[in-house]
Amino acid sequence: MYDVIVIGAGVIGCAVAQALSLYTDHVCVVDKESDLSEGTTKANSAIVHGGFDALTGTNKAKYNILGTAMYPALSKALGFDFKQIGSLVLCFSQEERPKLNELLQRGLENGVPGLRIVEKDELKMMEPNISENAVAALFAPSAGIVCPYGFCQALAENACMNGAEFIFNAAVTKIEKKENGFLVCAGEHEIYAKAVVNAAGVFTDEISNMAGGENCQILPRRGEYCVFDKAMGSLVNHTIFQLPGPKGKGVLITPTVDGNLLVGPSAEDTNEKENFATTAEGLNMVLNTAERSICMPLPRRKIITSFCGLRAHPQDDDFHIGRDKNVPGLYQAMGIESPGLSAAPAIGQALAQQIAVDLGLAEKENAIKTRKPIRRFRNMDEAERRAAIEEHSAYGQIVCRCETVTEAEVVEAIHRKPGATTVDGVKRRTRSGMGRCQGGFCLPRVSEILQRELNLSPQQITKKGPGSEIIVSGGIACK
């Protein structure tokens, strides 16, 4: 029997698992997809928010502030990319000043450090390409940018180092309360655990209902994004927001930790929990709205990809964190939309501490609290590259030209725990396929390496699990 089973291998589930693994070896994470971060975690704004937007006194405000404060130290300990670049909320007229002042006051009440309003002259010095119509901005120096799936991988790998297990392609179909815990049926597995954590993203309402837990209606909210080539990565220096609207923080422009430019999202409520299709209408709205923030048009020819993510918007507009009101031993992480990524470290820590108290677990003396990332050939100088190739000849084999990813990095991504088993799994761990050609060059080579390292046939290689095979009948390749 496990001490805890965590349902959902996104950033919230992995944050809970990593924090729990400091107390116990007996943690199991299950997910219906083939890999980590296949839901909301892989498709969001990648922003660590300052914490001025959430209403004072809410769980959103509380965990946003606590989580954001944890990122600098956590990124060093676990070896994931995080840059504290700060954010700016633009005000385009004197009539909008009251809204900006309201955000400032709320942020100060929430405890956002260093929050202040900058006037036009200072704003232009901070952001030379900002719109001439911007008269002032709210500056939050504590805000930052992160690679969401990179953070998720760091958490999961550290959890595995401390004894946690991950089971994929295992949709939960039954949760039954037993005398000493729970029976969870996930895929072909029957798993017994003393406690269950519900971190299933847009499916948390269904998992809660399955377990007999509290009701929290989740209304998925679609958000569409455009990613620009690295040639556009220096257009802005901070994350640039406009004043928020009724459906969230609105359309932003931001650099990414990998040097690209990200624009989005839209905000469209939907009843479809797995509709990740982008639309011409949605992307055009995002681009046209984003152009209000800058002094030039966004060059459409520099867009290298677009994507859509779903946020788990709760009906009551706040996070549900902690012990379930109805079922002892069930713990909720429901309705985690923005600023969920910012809040994730604090949510994971809070739930782990609560569960440890309830189960009588003490922090392990031998817990591993650090993790080294995959060595990036593209970040090495010439001497380091020569040394790496001498150590392992696979560093001399370039798999992805756009992102300078080597065979050695792909192999390591496959054999780490939990390792990549799909093309997208390799992509998120190494960035192979994320450059200008979007996998046009490296897809065949990555597929070959997966076949060799996992002893699979070409027909068994998938983009993102069953149903996304790269080679289909007749030998047709799909992406």
Secondary structure, 3 states (H helix, E strand, C coil): CEEEEEECCCHHHHHHHHHHCCCCCCEEEECCCCCCCCCHHHCCCCEECCCCCCCCCCHHHHHHHHHHHHHHHHHHHHCCCEECCCEEEEECCHHHHHHHHHHHHHHHHHCCCCCEEEEHHHHHHHCCCECCCCCEEEEECCCEEECHHHHHHHHHHHHHHCCCEEECCCCEEEEEEECCEEEEEECCEEEEEEEEEECCHHHHHHHHHHHCCCCCCEEEEEEEEEEECHHHCCCCCCEEEECCECCECCCEEEECCCCCEEEECCCEECCCCCCCCCCHHHHHHHHHHHHHHECCCCCHHHEEEEEEEEEEEECCCCCEEEECCCCCCEEEEECCCCCHHHHHHHHHHHHHHHHHHHHCCCCCCCCCCCCCCCCCHHHCCHHHHHHHHHHCHHHHCEEECCCCEEHHHHHHHHHCCCCCCCHHHHHHHHCCCCCCCCCCCCHHHHHHHHHHHHCCCHHHCECCCCCCECEECCCEECC
